Amino acid sequence: MANPEIQSTLQSCGFLKNISKAHLDTISGFCDIDHYKAGTYVFRQGDFGEDLFIIVDGYVFLERAMDIGSHKGSVVIDALGKGRTLGCWSTLLDEPHVLLSSASCQKDSTVIRLKGRQLRKCMEEDTSFGFFMLERLCFLLRERIQAAYGAMDKI
C-alpha cells in the first residue's frame, strides 16, 4: 500500500493536476520521501539528474551559479514551496541529464523523489498517460524558462 503522505501530496500538487486515481496509485508506488536540513541541497548544478522532486513541506531556492565576466555568484531562478515541482529533463529524454541549477533548502524541507525512469516506463506503456505527463512536463518547463528569464532581467 502506498504511503498516504505521498498520495496526498501528489494529488494536491499543481504538476499532477487531474491525474487519475489509477495513475496516482501507480506512480506513488515508486516514490520516496527525503528529508533535508536548512542549508543543504536536494541537488547541485552539474550533478546528473534522473528524478522529479515535489516539495511536501519547506522552502527551496532553485539557483544557478554564474560567471559572466565581472558578474560572479549565483542567481535565484525561483523560490519554491509546498506542492511545487523540480526536475524533469531526464524523464523526457530517457537519459541522465546534467543539472543546470541547484536546489538549496532555505529551511528544513521534506521532498518526494519520483523516480524518473519508472515514470517514463509507465508513460511508454500507457500512451494516454504518457501524453498527460508530457503535457504536465511541458507546463513545468515553460514555468522554469519564464522564471529563468525573470532572473536574468535582475542581473
N, C-alpha and C positions, 0 to 999 in steps of 0.2 A: 504494500500500500504506500502511496506517495505521501511525503511529508505535507501536512496541511498548511504550514507556513509557506512552503514553496508554491503550492497550488494557489493559495490566496494571493500571493504577490504576483505570480504570473498572470492570473486572471484580472487583477486590478491595474496592471501597468499598461500605459498607452501603447507600447510597442506591440502587444499581443491583443489589442482591441478586437473584439468579435471572434476570438478563437473558439472553435467548437470544444465541447466537453471532452470528446474522444481524443482530440489532438492535445488538449491540455493534459489529460491523463498520460498520454504517451510521452510528451516531452518532459513532464515533471519527473518522470522515471529516470532521466539521465541528467539531472541537475544536482549540484552540491551546494551547500551553504558554507561560505567562507567568512571569517571574522577578521577585521583589520583594526589595528590601533590608530589613533590620530597620528599623522606624520609618516605613516607607511604607505606603500604603493600597492595598488591592485595589479598594475603592470607598469612597465617603463618603456619609454621611447627606445626603439632599437631592438627590443626583445621580439621573439617570434610569438605571434598570437594565433590562437586556434579557437577561442571560445567567445561567447557572448556573456555579458555581465548585466544583471539587473539589480539595482540598489533596493534592498529591503528596508534599510534604515541607515541614516548617516548623511554625509555630505562629502562629495568627491569633486575635486577640480580636474578637468581634462586640460592638460597643459602641454605646450610644445617648447622644447629648448630651441633657441635660435642663435645664429651667429651671422649677422648681416653687417659686415664692416664694423662700424663703431657701436652698433647695437648688438649686445650680447646679453643673454639671460633667458628667461622663459616668459611666455605669454599664456594667459589663461584663455582657452578656447571656449570653455563652457563650465558652469558650476551646476552640478547635478545632485539632486536629492532623491527621496523615496520614489520608487517606481520608474526611474529613468534608466536607460539602457546604454551600454558601452560596447564597442566592438562590432564586427560583422564581416569584414572583408574575407577572412578565410572561409567562412560559411558559404559566401557567394562563389568564391573562386576554387574551392576544394584543394587548397594548398595553404601551408603556413604562410603568414604574412608578417613582414617586418612592421612593427607598430610605429606609427607616425607621431604618437603622442604618449604621454604618461598620464596615469590616473592616480592622483595623490589624495589620500583621505585627510580631510580637514578636521574631522572628529571621528571618534570610534564609529566604524561602519560595518554593516552586515550586507553581504552581496551574494546573490545567487549566481553560480557559474553554470551556464548552459553549454554543454559540450557541443561544439560546432560540427564535428564530424558526424556525430549521431543525429543531429538536427538535419544536416544535409542528406543523410541516408533516408530519413523519413520523407524529406522533400522529394527525393528521386523516386521513392516507392509509391507516393501518393501525389500525383501531379496537381490535383486541385489544392491540396495543402501546400505543395511546392510553390504554386502561383501566389497563394495567400502570403507565404513567408517572403517571397521575392518582393512583393509589393510592400510589405512591412519594412524590409531591409532597405528598399529604395527611399522610403519616407525617412528612415533613420539617417541614411547617407545625405539626403537633402538637408535635414536639420543640422547635421555636423558641418557640412560645407558652408551653410549660412552662418553658423557660429564662427567658423574659421575666418570667413570674410569680415565679420564684425570685429574679430580680434585683430585682424590685420589693419583695420581702419584706426585702431588705437595706437599703433606703433609710430 
